[in-house]
Amino acid sequence: MPSLKSHLVSFVLRHSRKKAFSSPENLQRWIAYARKTEDYHPPALLKARLNITETEIDGFPVYEIAPKAGERRRILYMHGGAYVFQITSYHWGLIAEMAERLGFGITVPIYPIAPEHDFHDMFGMVGDVYRRMLEQTDAEDIVFMGDSAGGNMAVVLTMMAAEEGLPAPSHHVLISPGLDVSLANPEVFEAERQDPWLGIPGGLEAVRLYSAGFDRKDWHISPLYGDLSVLPKTLLLTGSRDMLTPDNLIFAERARAAGVEVDVVYEEGMFHVWPLIEMPEARRARDSIVAFLNSAPTAGRARARRRTKAAFAERPAAAE
């Protein structure tokens, strides 16, 4: 049964954030207001707790949270916000908890957003971030994690890397990702009525603003229609009151059919990106993420395991 806190959050969302997605005009008004109030910097309390440095790629900030001593693994975290809103304190809270509990280094690009920028600017920048990471870290030690639009970006970036001949990250963690904006699935319209946060009219306006003219069924915008076989092992978190969930479940089925290992956390009664908000269901979701990534071997351990298997295979059979 959903917690009392989750019911309260749903109520607040339905009477606040839902309005932003009720029409294109409303979304534009929310964007205009956000540009006056947004602050992408990590909160001061996080800077006191973690070793955070700021670099720059393509003229945009990139924050690096240092890993624990001796830790090789890194997360590339792509924040949500419908491609038009900046990273928030909720994202930073999740990022900080992952850094502290996992000990991984975490790279957080403050990527260009719409309407000031478009798809090409966004993926040009995050693509350069990934290429720089590959210069420093084995792909087997890199995880892509993202929520909402950031989950979409994680999948699309992996597909674009495959086209470029770059290695895929070892794992994906996708939190309420937006993987199909075509509205081809009629279940989405029913799901929207149950969703306390997202709405189709505003969502389509956000897609229009960032999509640079791509057709909504193009895999660059809706990766559900791309080559899913190139994706790594994936943890997908999705809730029953999220209008994106019907397509997320289709994605999981198709990815598995393409040979991808997909673990799904489906939380009854939960709304969009609930793991970002402090409540019992979010704590369970975060525990699932930590368990999933803690079970992932480092590249060094993976190589050692492959060497052990190879050596064992070369051993002569015991005499009978």
SULVEN-V423578 format. One record per residue. N is the residue number from 0. SS is DSSP state (@ for helix, = for strand, . for the rest). D_LAST is the distance of its C-alpha to the last C-alpha in Angstrom with 1 decimal. Layout:
N_SS_D_LAST, N_SS_D_LAST
//
This chain:
0_._59.8, 1_._61.1, 2_._62.6, 3_@_66.4, 4_@_66.0, 5_@_64.3, 6_@_67.2, 7_@_69.7, 8_@_68.0, 9_@_68.0, 10_@_71.7, 11_@_72.5, 12_@_70.6, 13_@_72.2, 14_._75.6, 15_._75.0, 16_@_72.1, 17_@_72.1, 18_@_75.5, 19_@_74.2, 20_._72.2, 21_._74.9, 22_._76.5, 23_@_76.3, 24_@_79.5, 25_@_78.2, 26_@_75.1, 27_@_77.3, 28_@_79.4, 29_@_76.5, 30_@_75.2, 31_@_78.7, 32_@_78.8, 33_@_75.3, 34_@_76.2, 35_@_78.9, 36_@_76.7, 37_._73.1, 38_._71.5, 39_._68.1, 40_._67.8, 41_._65.3, 42_._67.3, 43_@_68.5, 44_@_66.5, 45_@_63.2, 46_@_64.3, 47_@_64.8, 48_@_61.3, 49_._59.2, 50_._59.2, 51_=_60.5, 52_=_61.7, 53_=_63.4, 54_=_62.8, 55_=_64.0, 56_=_62.7, 57_._65.0, 58_._67.8, 59_=_66.3, 60_=_65.0, 61_=_61.4, 62_=_60.5, 63_=_57.5, 64_=_56.2, 65_._54.2, 66_._50.7, 67_._49.7, 68_._48.8, 69_._45.3, 70_._45.0, 71_._44.1, 72_._44.7, 73_=_47.9, 74_=_49.7, 75_=_52.2, 76_=_54.5, 77_=_56.9, 78_._59.6, 79_._61.2, 80_._64.9, 81_._65.2, 82_._65.3, 83_._68.9, 84_._68.7, 85_._67.6, 86_._64.9, 87_._66.1, 88_@_65.7, 89_@_63.4, 90_@_61.0, 91_@_61.3, 92_@_60.6, 93_@_57.3, 94_@_56.4, 95_@_57.3, 96_@_55.2, 97_@_52.1, 98_@_52.7, 99_@_53.0, 100_@_50.2, 101_@_47.6, 102_._48.8, 103_._48.3, 104_=_50.9, 105_=_53.0, 106_=_55.0, 107_=_58.0, 108_=_60.0, 109_._63.6, 110_._63.4, 111_._66.6, 112_._67.7, 113_._69.9, 114_._72.7, 115_._73.3, 116_._70.0, 117_._67.7, 118_@_64.1, 119_@_64.1, 120_@_65.3, 121_@_62.9, 122_@_59.7, 123_@_60.9, 124_@_61.1, 125_@_57.9, 126_@_56.1, 127_@_57.3, 128_@_56.2, 129_@_52.7, 130_@_52.7, 131_@_53.9, 132_@_51.2, 133_@_48.5, 134_@_50.0, 135_@_49.2, 136_._46.2, 137_._42.9, 138_@_43.3, 139_@_40.1, 140_@_42.3, 141_=_45.3, 142_=_46.3, 143_=_49.2, 144_=_51.2, 145_=_54.4, 146_=_56.7, 147_._58.8, 148_@_59.9, 149_@_57.6, 150_@_54.7, 151_@_55.9, 152_@_56.1, 153_@_52.5, 154_@_51.2, 155_@_53.7, 156_@_53.0, 157_@_49.2, 158_@_50.1, 159_@_52.6, 160_@_50.1, 161_@_47.6, 162_@_50.5, 163_@_51.1, 164_._47.5, 165_._47.2, 166_._44.1, 167_._44.3, 168_._44.4, 169_._41.3, 170_=_43.1, 171_=_46.3, 172_=_48.3, 173_=_51.1, 174_=_53.8, 175_._56.1, 176_._55.7, 177_._58.1, 178_._55.9, 179_._58.3, 180_._62.1, 181_._62.8, 182_._63.8, 183_._62.1, 184_._60.7, 185_._63.6, 186_@_61.8, 187_@_62.8, 188_@_66.5, 189_@_66.0, 190_@_63.8, 191_@_66.6, 192_@_68.9, 193_@_66.5, 194_._65.9, 195_._68.2, 196_._67.8, 197_._67.2, 198_._69.4, 199_@_69.1, 200_@_72.5, 201_@_72.0, 202_@_68.3, 203_@_69.2, 204_@_71.9, 205_@_69.3, 206_@_67.1, 207_@_70.1, 208_@_71.0, 209_@_67.7, 210_._66.1, 211_._68.0, 212_._68.6, 213_._65.1, 214_._64.9, 215_._63.7, 216_._60.7, 217_._59.6, 218_._56.3, 219_._58.0, 220_._60.0, 221_._57.8, 222_@_54.2, 223_@_53.1, 224_@_53.9, 225_._51.8, 226_._48.2, 227_@_46.4, 228_@_43.0, 229_@_43.8, 230_._44.2, 231_._41.8, 232_=_40.6, 233_=_43.9, 234_=_45.5, 235_=_48.6, 236_=_51.3, 237_=_54.0, 238_=_56.6, 239_._58.2, 240_._61.7, 241_._61.0, 242_._62.2, 243_._59.3, 244_@_56.7, 245_@_56.7, 246_@_55.7, 247_@_53.2, 248_@_51.4, 249_@_51.4, 250_@_50.1, 251_@_47.1, 252_@_46.4, 253_@_46.7, 254_@_44.7, 255_@_41.8, 256_@_42.1, 257_._42.0, 258_._38.7, 259_._40.2, 260_._39.1, 261_=_42.3, 262_=_43.0, 263_=_46.5, 264_=_48.7, 265_=_51.5, 266_=_54.2, 267_._56.7, 268_._60.3, 269_._59.6, 270_._61.6, 271_._61.0, 272_._59.2, 273_@_59.4, 274_@_56.8, 275_@_59.5, 276_._62.0, 277_._61.7, 278_._61.1, 279_@_58.4, 280_@_56.8, 281_@_56.6, 282_@_54.9, 283_@_52.2, 284_@_51.8, 285_@_51.6, 286_@_48.9, 287_@_46.9, 288_@_47.4, 289_@_46.4, 290_@_43.2, 291_@_42.3, 292_@_42.8, 293_@_41.3, 294_._38.0, 295_._38.1, 296_._36.1, 297_._38.0, 298_@_37.2, 299_@_35.9, 300_@_33.4, 301_@_32.5, 302_@_31.8, 303_@_29.8, 304_@_27.7, 305_@_27.2, 306_@_26.3, 307_@_23.7, 308_@_22.2, 309_@_22.4, 310_@_20.7, 311_@_17.8, 312_@_17.5, 313_@_17.6, 314_._14.7, 315_._11.8, 316_._8.7, 317_._6.3, 318_._3.8, 319_._0.0
//
